Amino acid sequence: MTPAQRRGLVSRWLASGEPASAFAARHGVHFTSLYRWRRELDRDGTFVEVVAADPRDPGESAAFAWSVEVALPSV
């Protein structure tokens, strides 16, 4: 699989909201590959979109809807 194909697959996985195991099984890859490729993309400085939960969604706890954690690589 080319780097562009890996990027595309990781992007589709992240956008899907599916667990890695389910998404990977449908696409014929091991779920640990998705995590590894995502780490590699993060390390390369590729933008990773973060989608916040809708605080109006009754399924979301208001306490968690506004929680944000940012993890930066140590230099």
Secondary structure, DSSP 8 states (H G I E B T S, - for coil): --HHHHHHHHHHHHHHT--HHHHHHHHTS-HHHHHHHHHHHHHTT---------TT-TTS-HHHHT---------
